[in-house]
Amino acid sequence: MPRRRYGVLQVKKGNFIADATADSYLVIGDLSALSHLYVINRAVGADKQVASILYNTPKNEFFPDIEGNYPFEVQELLQKSSEEIIAKIKEIAPTLKGYQMVYIAGDSRVCIAAHSFFKNELGWNPKQIKTKPFWNPDKKGLE
């Protein structure tokens, strides 16, 4: 939201915003990231290929988007299971067409592991990898 500071309008810019320039997308996240991923899904356009790895146990805690739809497939994986999530990435990444982009959000451990995998193992350009860690289970408060 724009703010005024000293009479100058300031717009906060971030990295975790929808970028509709890709042909296909992969969204990865947990329950804490779901509403953000729904917004990104709507913003990139209905004509794009969007695959997902959404994880939570139990998976019935997921809620629909504002239109009442469940546009993503939900996996019943443990939050700390980066190895299982990487295995799912290995299944899905080869099916993505054209210029690809990934959005990774939620548990910081998963964000770090998935970001490293895309960059180091798959050789993706960092501009194709959007990461937003929302929380870390090993930290309490503002440590």
N, CA, C and O atoms as a GROMACS GRO file, in nm:
protein
  572
    1MET      N    1   0.084  -0.117   0.000
    1MET     CA    2   0.000   0.000   0.000
    1MET      C    3   0.090   0.124   0.000
    1MET      O    4   0.184   0.132   0.079
    2PRO      N    5   0.062   0.220  -0.087
    2PRO     CA    6   0.146   0.340  -0.091
    2PRO      C    7   0.138   0.418   0.039
    2PRO      O    8   0.032   0.428   0.102
    3ARG      N    9   0.252   0.475   0.079
    3ARG     CA   10   0.258   0.559   0.199
    3ARG      C   11   0.321   0.692   0.161
    3ARG      O   12   0.397   0.703   0.065
    4ARG      N   13   0.287   0.791   0.239
    4ARG     CA   14   0.348   0.922   0.220
    4ARG      C   15   0.451   0.942   0.329
    4ARG      O   16   0.424   0.920   0.447
    5ARG      N   17   0.568   0.984   0.289
    5ARG     CA   18   0.673   1.016   0.384
    5ARG      C   19   0.739   1.144   0.336
    5ARG      O   20   0.793   1.149   0.226
    6TYR      N   21   0.733   1.244   0.418
    6TYR     CA   22   0.790   1.373   0.385
    6TYR      C   23   0.733   1.428   0.254
    6TYR      O   24   0.805   1.488   0.174
    7GLY      N   25   0.603   1.406   0.232
    7GLY     CA   26   0.535   1.459   0.114
    7GLY      C   27   0.560   1.382  -0.014
    7GLY      O   28   0.509   1.420  -0.120
    8VAL      N   29   0.636   1.273  -0.007
    8VAL     CA   30   0.666   1.193  -0.126
    8VAL      C   31   0.593   1.060  -0.114
    8VAL      O   32   0.600   0.993  -0.011
    9LEU      N   33   0.522   1.022  -0.221
    9LEU     CA   34   0.452   0.895  -0.222
    9LEU      C   35   0.552   0.783  -0.240
    9LEU      O   36   0.630   0.782  -0.336
   10GLN      N   37   0.551   0.686  -0.147
   10GLN     CA   38   0.641   0.572  -0.155
   10GLN      C   39   0.559   0.446  -0.178
   10GLN      O   40   0.457   0.426  -0.113
   11VAL      N   41   0.604   0.363  -0.268
   11VAL     CA   42   0.540   0.236  -0.295
   11VAL      C   43   0.639   0.127  -0.255
   11VAL      O   44   0.751   0.122  -0.304
   12LYS      N   45   0.594   0.040  -0.165
   12LYS     CA   46   0.680  -0.069  -0.122
   12LYS      C   47   0.689  -0.172  -0.234
   12LYS      O   48   0.588  -0.217  -0.288
   13LYS      N   49   0.811  -0.209  -0.267
   13LYS     CA   50   0.834  -0.308  -0.371
   13LYS      C   51   0.885  -0.435  -0.307
   13LYS      O   52   0.960  -0.432  -0.209
   14GLY      N   53   0.846  -0.545  -0.363
   14GLY     CA   54   0.891  -0.673  -0.312
   14GLY      C   55   0.928  -0.766  -0.425
   14GLY      O   56   0.907  -0.734  -0.542
   15ASN      N   57   0.980  -0.880  -0.390
   15ASN     CA   58   1.021  -0.980  -0.487
   15ASN      C   59   0.913  -1.086  -0.507
   15ASN      O   60   0.909  -1.152  -0.611
   16PHE      N   61   0.828  -1.103  -0.408
   16PHE     CA   62   0.729  -1.211  -0.412
   16PHE      C   63   0.596  -1.158  -0.465
   16PHE      O   64   0.494  -1.158  -0.396
   17ILE      N   65   0.600  -1.112  -0.590
   17ILE     CA   66   0.481  -1.060  -0.655
   17ILE      C   67   0.459  -1.136  -0.786
   17ILE      O   68   0.552  -1.196  -0.840
   18ALA      N   69   0.337  -1.132  -0.835
   18ALA     CA   70   0.304  -1.206  -0.956
   18ALA      C   71   0.379  -1.149  -1.076
   18ALA      O   72   0.385  -1.028  -1.095
   19ASP      N   73   0.435  -1.237  -1.154
   19ASP     CA   74   0.505  -1.203  -1.276
   19ASP      C   75   0.444  -1.287  -1.387
   19ASP      O   76   0.465  -1.408  -1.392
   20ALA      N   77   0.368  -1.225  -1.474
   20ALA     CA   78   0.294  -1.297  -1.577
   20ALA      C   79   0.373  -1.322  -1.704
   20ALA      O   80   0.314  -1.355  -1.807
   21THR      N   81   0.506  -1.308  -1.700
   21THR     CA   82   0.587  -1.324  -1.821
   21THR      C   83   0.622  -1.470  -1.852
   21THR      O   84   0.668  -1.499  -1.963
   22ALA      N   85   0.602  -1.559  -1.759
   22ALA     CA   86   0.638  -1.700  -1.782
   22ALA      C   87   0.524  -1.773  -1.856
   22ALA      O   88   0.410  -1.727  -1.858
   23ASP      N   89   0.560  -1.886  -1.916
   23ASP     CA   90   0.461  -1.971  -1.981
   23ASP      C   91   0.402  -2.072  -1.883
   23ASP      O   92   0.287  -2.113  -1.895
   24SER      N   93   0.485  -2.112  -1.786
   24SER     CA   94   0.438  -2.211  -1.688
   24SER      C   95   0.496  -2.178  -1.551
   24SER      O   96   0.602  -2.117  -1.538
   25TYR      N   97   0.423  -2.222  -1.449
   25TYR     CA   98   0.456  -2.190  -1.310
   25TYR      C   99   0.445  -2.315  -1.223
   25TYR      O  100   0.366  -2.405  -1.249
   26LEU      N  101   0.527  -2.315  -1.121
   26LEU     CA  102   0.515  -2.414  -1.015
   26LEU      C  103   0.505  -2.336  -0.885
   26LEU      O  104   0.589  -2.250  -0.858
   27VAL      N  105   0.402  -2.364  -0.805
   27VAL     CA  106   0.389  -2.300  -0.674
   27VAL      C  107   0.410  -2.406  -0.568
   27VAL      O  108   0.355  -2.516  -0.576
   28ILE      N  109   0.490  -2.372  -0.468
   28ILE     CA  110   0.525  -2.464  -0.361
   28ILE      C  111   0.502  -2.392  -0.230
   28ILE      O  112   0.553  -2.282  -0.210
   29GLY      N  113   0.426  -2.453  -0.140
   29GLY     CA  114   0.405  -2.389  -0.011
   29GLY      C  115   0.320  -2.470   0.082
   29GLY      O  116   0.265  -2.575   0.046
   30ASP      N  117   0.310  -2.419   0.204
   30ASP     CA  118   0.228  -2.482   0.306
   30ASP      C  119   0.105  -2.397   0.332
   30ASP      O  120   0.077  -2.303   0.258
   31LEU      N  121   0.032  -2.431   0.435
   31LEU     CA  122  -0.092  -2.362   0.468
   31LEU      C  123  -0.069  -2.213   0.491
   31LEU      O  124  -0.156  -2.132   0.459
   32SER      N  125   0.046  -2.174   0.547
   32SER     CA  126   0.073  -2.033   0.574
   32SER      C  127   0.089  -1.951   0.446
   32SER      O  128   0.073  -1.829   0.450
   33ALA      N  129   0.119  -2.015   0.335
   33ALA     CA  130   0.142  -1.945   0.209
   33ALA      C  131   0.022  -1.950   0.115
   33ALA      O  132   0.025  -1.888   0.008
   34LEU      N  133  -0.081  -2.021   0.152
   34LEU     CA  134  -0.190  -2.051   0.058
   34LEU      C  135  -0.256  -1.927   0.000
   34LEU      O  136  -0.273  -1.920  -0.122
   35SER      N  137  -0.293  -1.830   0.080
   35SER     CA  138  -0.362  -1.712   0.026
   35SER      C  139  -0.271  -1.635  -0.070
   35SER      O  140  -0.320  -1.583  -0.171
   36HIS      N  141  -0.142  -1.626  -0.041
   36HIS     CA  142  -0.048  -1.558  -0.131
   36HIS      C  143  -0.040  -1.632  -0.265
   36HIS      O  144  -0.037  -1.570  -0.371
   37LEU      N  145  -0.035  -1.764  -0.259
   37LEU     CA  146  -0.026  -1.843  -0.382
   37LEU      C  147  -0.154  -1.835  -0.463
   37LEU      O  148  -0.149  -1.839  -0.586
   38TYR      N  149  -0.269  -1.825  -0.397
   38TYR     CA  150  -0.395  -1.804  -0.468
   38TYR      C  151  -0.393  -1.671  -0.545
   38TYR      O  152  -0.436  -1.666  -0.660
   39VAL      N  153  -0.344  -1.566  -0.482
   39VAL     CA  154  -0.336  -1.435  -0.548
   39VAL      C  155  -0.244  -1.442  -0.669
   39VAL      O  156  -0.278  -1.390  -0.776
   40ILE      N  157  -0.131  -1.506  -0.654
   40ILE     CA  158  -0.037  -1.520  -0.766
   40ILE      C  159  -0.101  -1.601  -0.878
   40ILE      O  160  -0.087  -1.566  -0.995
   41ASN      N  161  -0.171  -1.708  -0.844
   41ASN     CA  162  -0.237  -1.791  -0.944
   41ASN      C  163  -0.338  -1.710  -1.026
   41ASN      O  164  -0.342  -1.722  -1.148
   42ARG      N  165  -0.418  -1.627  -0.959
   42ARG     CA  166  -0.516  -1.543  -1.030
   42ARG      C  167  -0.446  -1.439  -1.116
   42ARG      O  168  -0.492  -1.408  -1.227
   43ALA      N  169  -0.336  -1.384  -1.068
   43ALA     CA  170  -0.269  -1.273  -1.137
   43ALA      C  171  -0.192  -1.316  -1.262
   43ALA      O  172  -0.178  -1.236  -1.355
   44VAL      N  173  -0.143  -1.438  -1.267
   44VAL     CA  174  -0.063  -1.479  -1.383
   44VAL      C  175  -0.149  -1.510  -1.504
   44VAL      O  176  -0.099  -1.513  -1.617
   45GLY      N  177  -0.276  -1.533  -1.484
   45GLY     CA  178  -0.367  -1.555  -1.596
   45GLY      C  179  -0.409  -1.700  -1.612
   45GLY      O  180  -0.332  -1.792  -1.586
   46ALA      N  181  -0.530  -1.716  -1.656
   46ALA     CA  182  -0.589  -1.850  -1.671
   46ALA      C  183  -0.528  -1.928  -1.788
   46ALA      O  184  -0.543  -2.050  -1.794
   47ASP      N  185  -0.462  -1.859  -1.879
   47ASP     CA  186  -0.405  -1.926  -1.996
   47ASP      C  187  -0.267  -1.985  -1.970
   47ASP      O  188  -0.204  -2.037  -2.062
   48LYS      N  189  -0.219  -1.978  -1.847
   48LYS     CA  190  -0.086  -2.028  -1.812
   48LYS      C  191  -0.096  -2.168  -1.750
   48LYS      O  192  -0.196  -2.202  -1.687
   49GLN      N  193   0.010  -2.245  -1.768
   49GLN     CA  194   0.020  -2.375  -1.701
   49GLN      C  195   0.067  -2.349  -1.558
   49GLN      O  196   0.172  -2.288  -1.537
   50VAL      N  197  -0.011  -2.395  -1.460
   50VAL     CA  198   0.026  -2.379  -1.320
   50VAL      C  199   0.018  -2.515  -1.252
   50VAL      O  200  -0.088  -2.577  -1.247
   51ALA      N  201   0.131  -2.561  -1.200
   51ALA     CA  202   0.137  -2.686  -1.123
   51ALA      C  203   0.165  -2.648  -0.978
   51ALA      O  204   0.209  -2.537  -0.949
   52SER      N  205   0.138  -2.742  -0.888
   52SER     CA  206   0.153  -2.707  -0.746
   52SER      C  207   0.206  -2.823  -0.663
   52SER      O  208   0.184  -2.940  -0.693
   53ILE      N  209   0.276  -2.784  -0.558
   53ILE     CA  210   0.313  -2.876  -0.450
   53ILE      C  211   0.276  -2.803  -0.322
   53ILE      O  212   0.356  -2.726  -0.268
   54LEU      N  213   0.157  -2.827  -0.275
   54LEU     CA  214   0.111  -2.770  -0.148
   54LEU      C  215   0.106  -2.883  -0.048
   54LEU      O  216   0.053  -2.990  -0.076
   55TYR      N  217   0.163  -2.859   0.068
   55TYR     CA  218   0.177  -2.968   0.164
   55TYR      C  219   0.127  -2.925   0.300
   55TYR      O  220   0.143  -2.811   0.342
   56ASN      N  221   0.067  -3.019   0.368
   56ASN     CA  222   0.019  -2.998   0.505
   56ASN      C  223  -0.031  -3.132   0.557
   56ASN      O  224  -0.077  -3.216   0.480
   57THR      N  225  -0.021  -3.151   0.684
   57THR     CA  226  -0.080  -3.268   0.748
   57THR      C  227  -0.162  -3.218   0.865
   57THR      O  228  -0.104  -3.162   0.959
   58PRO      N  229  -0.292  -3.236   0.866
   58PRO     CA  230  -0.374  -3.302   0.763
   58PRO      C  231  -0.409  -3.206   0.649
   58PRO      O  232  -0.417  -3.085   0.668
   59LYS      N  233  -0.429  -3.263   0.532
   59LYS     CA  234  -0.453  -3.179   0.415
   59LYS      C  235  -0.592  -3.119   0.412
   59LYS      O  236  -0.617  -3.029   0.332
   60ASN      N  237  -0.683  -3.166   0.495
   60ASN     CA  238  -0.819  -3.111   0.497
   60ASN      C  239  -0.826  -2.973   0.561
   60ASN      O  240  -0.933  -2.913   0.566
   61GLU      N  241  -0.714  -2.920   0.612
   61GLU     CA  242  -0.710  -2.785   0.668
   61GLU      C  243  -0.702  -2.677   0.560
   61GLU      O  244  -0.721  -2.559   0.591
   62PHE      N  245  -0.675  -2.715   0.436
   62PHE     CA  246  -0.668  -2.617   0.329
   62PHE      C  247  -0.805  -2.558   0.302
   62PHE      O  248  -0.907  -2.627   0.317
   63PHE      N  249  -0.808  -2.432   0.264
   63PHE     CA  250  -0.932  -2.360   0.239
   63PHE      C  251  -0.938  -2.320   0.092
   63PHE      O  252  -0.835  -2.312   0.026
   64PRO      N  253  -1.060  -2.293   0.041
   64PRO     CA  254  -1.072  -2.254  -0.100
   64PRO      C  255  -1.027  -2.110  -0.123
   64PRO      O  256  -1.012  -2.032  -0.029
   65ASP      N  257  -1.006  -2.075  -0.251
   65ASP     CA  258  -0.974  -1.937  -0.284
   65ASP      C  259  -1.102  -1.852  -0.272
   65ASP      O  260  -1.207  -1.905  -0.237
   66ILE      N  261  -1.093  -1.722  -0.302
   66ILE     CA  262  -1.207  -1.634  -0.280
   66ILE      C  263  -1.325  -1.665  -0.371
   66ILE      O  264  -1.436  -1.620  -0.346
   67GLU      N  265  -1.301  -1.741  -0.477
   67GLU     CA  266  -1.410  -1.781  -0.567
   67GLU      C  267  -1.470  -1.916  -0.528
   67GLU      O  268  -1.559  -1.966  -0.595
   68GLY      N  269  -1.420  -1.974  -0.418
   68GLY     CA  270  -1.472  -2.102  -0.371
   68GLY      C  271  -1.410  -2.223  -0.437
   68GLY      O  272  -1.459  -2.334  -0.420
   69ASN      N  273  -1.302  -2.203  -0.512
   69ASN     CA  274  -1.236  -2.312  -0.584
   69ASN      C  275  -1.113  -2.362  -0.508
   69ASN      O  276  -1.059  -2.293  -0.422
   70TYR      N  277  -1.072  -2.481  -0.543
   70TYR     CA  278  -0.946  -2.539  -0.496
   70TYR      C  279  -0.858  -2.561  -0.620
   70TYR      O  280  -0.855  -2.671  -0.674
   71PRO      N  281  -0.787  -2.456  -0.666
   71PRO     CA  282  -0.714  -2.467  -0.793
   71PRO      C  283  -0.585  -2.550  -0.785
   71PRO      O  284  -0.526  -2.582  -0.888
   72PHE      N  285  -0.541  -2.584  -0.666
   72PHE     CA  286  -0.415  -2.657  -0.651
   72PHE      C  287  -0.438  -2.796  -0.595
   72PHE      O  288  -0.532  -2.821  -0.520
   73GLU      N  289  -0.349  -2.887  -0.635
   73GLU     CA  290  -0.348  -3.020  -0.576
   73GLU      C  291  -0.272  -3.012  -0.444
   73GLU      O  292  -0.168  -2.948  -0.436
   74VAL      N  293  -0.326  -3.077  -0.341
   74VAL     CA  294  -0.264  -3.073  -0.209
   74VAL      C  295  -0.203  -3.209  -0.177
   74VAL      O  296  -0.267  -3.312  -0.195
   75GLN      N  297  -0.078  -3.208  -0.131
   75GLN     CA  298  -0.008  -3.329  -0.092
   75GLN      C  299  -0.011  -3.342   0.059
   75GLN      O  300   0.004  -3.241   0.130
   76GLU      N  301  -0.029  -3.460   0.110
   76GLU     CA  302  -0.023  -3.479   0.254
   76GLU      C  303   0.121  -3.517   0.290
   76GLU      O  304   0.153  -3.635   0.310
   77LEU      N  305   0.205  -3.415   0.298
   77LEU     CA  306   0.346  -3.432   0.330
   77LEU      C  307   0.376  -3.356   0.459
   77LEU      O  308   0.308  -3.258   0.491
   78LEU      N  309   0.475  -3.402   0.530
   78LEU     CA  310   0.515  -3.331   0.650
   78LEU      C  311   0.593  -3.206   0.613
   78LEU      O  312   0.664  -3.205   0.512
   79GLN      N  313   0.579  -3.101   0.692
   79GLN     CA  314   0.647  -2.973   0.668
   79GLN      C  315   0.798  -2.992   0.657
   79GLN      O  316   0.863  -2.930   0.574
   80LYS      N  317   0.853  -3.078   0.742
   80LYS     CA  318   0.997  -3.093   0.748
   80LYS      C  319   1.054  -3.187   0.643
   80LYS      O  320   1.173  -3.216   0.644
   81SER      N  321   0.969  -3.234   0.552
   81SER     CA  322   1.009  -3.334   0.456
   81SER      C  323   1.060  -3.274   0.325
   81SER      O  324   0.999  -3.292   0.220
   82SER      N  325   1.171  -3.202   0.332
   82SER     CA  326   1.228  -3.141   0.212
   82SER      C  327   1.262  -3.245   0.107
   82SER      O  328   1.249  -3.219  -0.013
   83GLU      N  329   1.305  -3.364   0.150
   83GLU     CA  330   1.341  -3.470   0.053
   83GLU      C  331   1.219  -3.512  -0.029
   83GLU      O  332   1.230  -3.531  -0.150
   84GLU      N  333   1.104  -3.528   0.035
   84GLU     CA  334   0.982  -3.565  -0.038
   84GLU      C  335   0.938  -3.453  -0.132
   84GLU      O  336   0.892  -3.478  -0.242
   85ILE      N  337   0.954  -3.330  -0.088
   85ILE     CA  338   0.916  -3.216  -0.171
   85ILE      C  339   1.008  -3.206  -0.292
   85ILE      O  340   0.962  -3.179  -0.403
   86ILE      N  341   1.138  -3.228  -0.272
   86ILE     CA  342   1.234  -3.229  -0.384
   86ILE      C  343   1.198  -3.341  -0.482
   86ILE      O  344   1.207  -3.322  -0.603
   87ALA      N  345   1.157  -3.457  -0.431
   87ALA     CA  346   1.116  -3.568  -0.518
   87ALA      C  347   0.995  -3.527  -0.603
   87ALA      O  348   0.989  -3.562  -0.721
   88LYS      N  349   0.901  -3.454  -0.546
   88LYS     CA  350   0.784  -3.405  -0.622
   88LYS      C  351   0.828  -3.303  -0.726
   88LYS      O  352   0.776  -3.302  -0.838
   89ILE      N  353   0.923  -3.218  -0.691
   89ILE     CA  354   0.975  -3.120  -0.788
   89ILE      C  355   1.036  -3.194  -0.907
   89ILE      O  356   1.014  -3.154  -1.021
   90LYS      N  357   1.111  -3.301  -0.880
   90LYS     CA  358   1.172  -3.380  -0.988
   90LYS      C  359   1.068  -3.439  -1.080
   90LYS      O  360   1.093  -3.455  -1.200
   91GLU      N  361   0.950  -3.474  -1.028
   91GLU     CA  362   0.840  -3.526  -1.110
   91GLU      C  363   0.777  -3.418  -1.195
   91GLU      O  364   0.748  -3.439  -1.313
   92ILE      N  365   0.755  -3.300  -1.135
   92ILE     CA  366   0.675  -3.196  -1.199
   92ILE      C  367   0.758  -3.107  -1.292
   92ILE      O  368   0.710  -3.070  -1.399
   93ALA      N  369   0.880  -3.072  -1.255
   93ALA     CA  370   0.960  -2.975  -1.331
   93ALA      C  371   0.974  -3.011  -1.479
   93ALA      O  372   0.964  -2.922  -1.564
   94PRO      N  373   0.996  -3.139  -1.514
   94PRO     CA  374   1.009  -3.170  -1.658
   94PRO      C  375   0.880  -3.151  -1.738
   94PRO      O  376   0.884  -3.145  -1.860
   95THR      N  377   0.766  -3.140  -1.671
   95THR     CA  378   0.638  -3.123  -1.741
   95THR      C  379   0.606  -2.976  -1.769
   95THR      O  380   0.511  -2.946  -1.842
   96LEU      N  381   0.685  -2.885  -1.712
   96LEU     CA  382   0.660  -2.743  -1.732
   96LEU      C  383   0.707  -2.701  -1.872
   96LEU      O  384   0.815  -2.740  -1.916
   97LYS      N  385   0.627  -2.622  -1.939
   97LYS     CA  386   0.655  -2.584  -2.077
   97LYS      C  387   0.711  -2.442  -2.086
   97LYS      O  388   0.680  -2.356  -2.003
   98GLY      N  389   0.793  -2.418  -2.188
   98GLY     CA  390   0.840  -2.283  -2.218
   98GLY      C  391   0.922  -2.221  -2.106
   98GLY      O  392   0.995  -2.290  -2.034
   99TYR      N  393   0.909  -2.089  -2.092
   99TYR     CA  394   0.979  -2.016  -1.986
   99TYR      C  395   0.908  -2.045  -1.854
   99TYR      O  396   0.787  -2.027  -1.843
  100GLN      N  397   0.984  -2.090  -1.754
  100GLN     CA  398   0.926  -2.138  -1.628
  100GLN      C  399   0.962  -2.047  -1.512
  100GLN      O  400   1.066  -1.981  -1.512
  101MET      N  401   0.873  -2.046  -1.413
  101MET     CA  402   0.896  -1.970  -1.291
  101MET      C  403   0.840  -2.051  -1.175
  101MET      O  404   0.742  -2.124  -1.190
  102VAL      N  405   0.904  -2.038  -1.059
  102VAL     CA  406   0.857  -2.107  -0.940
  102VAL      C  407   0.840  -2.006  -0.827
  102VAL      O  408   0.921  -1.915  -0.809
  103TYR      N  409   0.732  -2.024  -0.750
  103TYR     CA  410   0.707  -1.948  -0.628
  103TYR      C  411   0.712  -2.045  -0.512
  103TYR      O  412   0.639  -2.144  -0.510
  104ILE      N  413   0.799  -2.018  -0.415
  104ILE     CA  414   0.819  -2.105  -0.300
  104ILE      C  415   0.794  -2.022  -0.174
  104ILE      O  416   0.856  -1.917  -0.156
  105ALA      N  417   0.703  -2.067  -0.088
  105ALA     CA  418   0.671  -1.988   0.032
  105ALA      C  419   0.637  -2.079   0.149
  105ALA      O  420   0.599  -2.195   0.131
  106GLY      N  421   0.651  -2.023   0.270
  106GLY     CA  422   0.613  -2.096   0.391
  106GLY      C  423   0.732  -2.123   0.480
  106GLY      O  424   0.807  -2.031   0.515
  107ASP      N  425   0.750  -2.249   0.517
  107ASP     CA  426   0.856  -2.295   0.606
  107ASP      C  427   0.992  -2.260   0.545
  107ASP      O  428   1.022  -2.298   0.432
  108SER      N  429   1.074  -2.187   0.621
  108SER     CA  430   1.203  -2.142   0.568
  108SER      C  431   1.294  -2.258   0.531
  108SER      O  432   1.374  -2.244   0.438
  109ARG      N  433   1.285  -2.371   0.600
  109ARG     CA  434   1.370  -2.486   0.567
  109ARG      C  435   1.338  -2.538   0.428
  109ARG      O  436   1.429  -2.569   0.351
  110VAL      N  437   1.210  -2.546   0.396
  110VAL     CA  438   1.168  -2.591   0.263
  110VAL      C  439   1.206  -2.488   0.158
  110VAL      O  440   1.252  -2.524   0.049
  111CYS      N  441   1.187  -2.360   0.190
  111CYS     CA  442   1.223  -2.253   0.095
  111CYS      C  443   1.370  -2.261   0.057
  111CYS      O  444   1.404  -2.252  -0.060
  112ILE      N  445   1.457  -2.278   0.155
  112ILE     CA  446   1.601  -2.284   0.131
  112ILE      C  447   1.636  -2.408   0.048
  112ILE      O  448   1.712  -2.400  -0.048
  113ALA      N  449   1.581  -2.523   0.087
  113ALA     CA  450   1.613  -2.648   0.016
  113ALA      C  451   1.563  -2.644  -0.129
  113ALA      O  452   1.636  -2.683  -0.220
  114ALA      N  453   1.441  -2.596  -0.151
  114ALA     CA  454   1.384  -2.592  -0.286
  114ALA      C  455   1.456  -2.488  -0.371
  114ALA      O  456   1.487  -2.513  -0.488
  115HIS      N  457   1.483  -2.370  -0.315
  115HIS     CA  458   1.555  -2.266  -0.389
  115HIS      C  459   1.692  -2.318  -0.433
  115HIS      O  460   1.730  -2.299  -0.548
  116SER      N  461   1.764  -2.382  -0.343
  116SER     CA  462   1.896  -2.438  -0.377
  116SER      C  463   1.884  -2.545  -0.485
  116SER      O  464   1.969  -2.552  -0.574
  117PHE      N  465   1.781  -2.627  -0.478
  117PHE     CA  466   1.763  -2.732  -0.577
  117PHE      C  467   1.740  -2.672  -0.716
  117PHE      O  468   1.804  -2.713  -0.814
  118PHE      N  469   1.649  -2.575  -0.725
  118PHE     CA  470   1.622  -2.512  -0.856
  118PHE      C  471   1.747  -2.444  -0.912
  118PHE      O  472   1.776  -2.456  -1.031
  119LYS      N  473   1.820  -2.375  -0.827
  119LYS     CA  474   1.937  -2.299  -0.872
  119LYS      C  475   2.055  -2.391  -0.903
  119LYS      O  476   2.115  -2.381  -1.009
  120ASN      N  477   2.088  -2.480  -0.810
  120ASN     CA  478   2.209  -2.560  -0.823
  120ASN      C  479   2.192  -2.690  -0.902
  120ASN      O  480   2.279  -2.728  -0.979
  121GLU      N  481   2.080  -2.756  -0.883
  121GLU     CA  482   2.060  -2.886  -0.950
  121GLU      C  483   1.994  -2.871  -1.088
  121GLU      O  484   2.034  -2.938  -1.183
  122LEU      N  485   1.894  -2.782  -1.097
  122LEU     CA  486   1.824  -2.765  -1.224
  122LEU      C  487   1.881  -2.652  -1.308
  122LEU      O  488   1.848  -2.639  -1.426
  123GLY      N  489   1.968  -2.569  -1.248
  123GLY     CA  490   2.033  -2.461  -1.321
  123GLY      C  491   1.942  -2.345  -1.359
  123GLY      O  492   1.969  -2.275  -1.457
  124TRP      N  493   1.835  -2.324  -1.282
  124TRP     CA  494   1.745  -2.213  -1.312
  124TRP      C  495   1.811  -2.081  -1.274
  124TRP      O  496   1.888  -2.073  -1.178
  125ASN      N  497   1.781  -1.978  -1.350
  125ASN     CA  498   1.825  -1.843  -1.321
  125ASN      C  499   1.754  -1.796  -1.193
  125ASN      O  500   1.634  -1.820  -1.179
  126PRO      N  501   1.823  -1.730  -1.101
  126PRO     CA  502   1.758  -1.683  -0.978
  126PRO      C  503   1.636  -1.594  -1.002
  126PRO      O  504   1.549  -1.585  -0.916
  127LYS      N  505   1.627  -1.527  -1.118
  127LYS     CA  506   1.510  -1.445  -1.150
  127LYS      C  507   1.385  -1.530  -1.174
  127LYS      O  508   1.274  -1.478  -1.169
  128GLN      N  509   1.404  -1.658  -1.200
  128GLN     CA  510   1.291  -1.749  -1.220
  128GLN      C  511   1.241  -1.806  -1.087
  128GLN      O  512   1.137  -1.872  -1.085
  129ILE      N  513   1.312  -1.783  -0.979
  129ILE     CA  514   1.283  -1.844  -0.849
  129ILE      C  515   1.242  -1.734  -0.752
  129ILE      O  516   1.324  -1.651  -0.713
  130LYS      N  517   1.117  -1.735  -0.712
  130LYS     CA  518   1.064  -1.636  -0.617
  130LYS      C  519   1.041  -1.708  -0.484
  130LYS      O  520   0.965  -1.805  -0.478
  131THR      N  521   1.107  -1.662  -0.380
  131THR     CA  522   1.102  -1.730  -0.250
  131THR      C  523   1.060  -1.633  -0.141
  131THR      O  524   1.108  -1.520  -0.136
  132LYS      N  525   0.969  -1.679  -0.054
  132LYS     CA  526   0.925  -1.598   0.059
  132LYS      C  527   0.907  -1.688   0.181
  132LYS      O  528   0.801  -1.748   0.199
  133PRO      N  529   1.010  -1.697   0.266
  133PRO     CA  530   0.994  -1.774   0.390
  133PRO      C  531   0.908  -1.696   0.489
  133PRO      O  532   0.937  -1.581   0.521
  134PHE      N  533   0.801  -1.759   0.538
  134PHE     CA  534   0.711  -1.693   0.631
  134PHE      C  535   0.742  -1.727   0.776
  134PHE      O  536   0.711  -1.649   0.866
  135TRP      N  537   0.803  -1.842   0.799
  135TRP     CA  538   0.826  -1.882   0.937
  135TRP      C  539   0.934  -1.989   0.943
  135TRP      O  540   0.967  -2.054   0.843
  136ASN      N  541   0.989  -2.006   1.064
  136ASN     CA  542   1.088  -2.109   1.091
  136ASN      C  543   1.050  -2.174   1.224
  136ASN      O  544   1.045  -2.105   1.326
  137PRO      N  545   1.024  -2.303   1.225
  137PRO     CA  546   0.980  -2.368   1.348
  137PRO      C  547   1.084  -2.370   1.458
  137PRO      O  548   1.052  -2.395   1.574
  138ASP      N  549   1.210  -2.345   1.422
  138ASP     CA  550   1.316  -2.346   1.522
  138ASP      C  551   1.334  -2.211   1.592
  138ASP      O  552   1.414  -2.200   1.685
  139LYS      N  553   1.259  -2.111   1.548
  139LYS     CA  554   1.272  -1.977   1.609
  139LYS      C  555   1.142  -1.938   1.676
  139LYS      O  556   1.033  -1.974   1.631
  140LYS      N  557   1.155  -1.864   1.782
  140LYS     CA  558   1.039  -1.814   1.857
  140LYS      C  559   1.042  -1.663   1.860
  140LYS      O  560   1.146  -1.604   1.891
  141GLY      N  561   0.932  -1.600   1.827
  141GLY     CA  562   0.924  -1.454   1.833
  141GLY      C  563   1.017  -1.385   1.736
  141GLY      O  564   1.031  -1.428   1.621
  142LEU      N  565   1.080  -1.279   1.781
  142LEU     CA  566   1.166  -1.198   1.696
  142LEU      C  567   1.314  -1.226   1.719
  142LEU      O  568   1.394  -1.133   1.727
  143GLU      N  569   1.349  -1.350   1.730
  143GLU     CA  570   1.489  -1.388   1.753
  143GLU      C  571   1.576  -1.344   1.638
  143GLU      O  572   1.697  -1.367   1.640
   0.00000   0.00000   0.00000
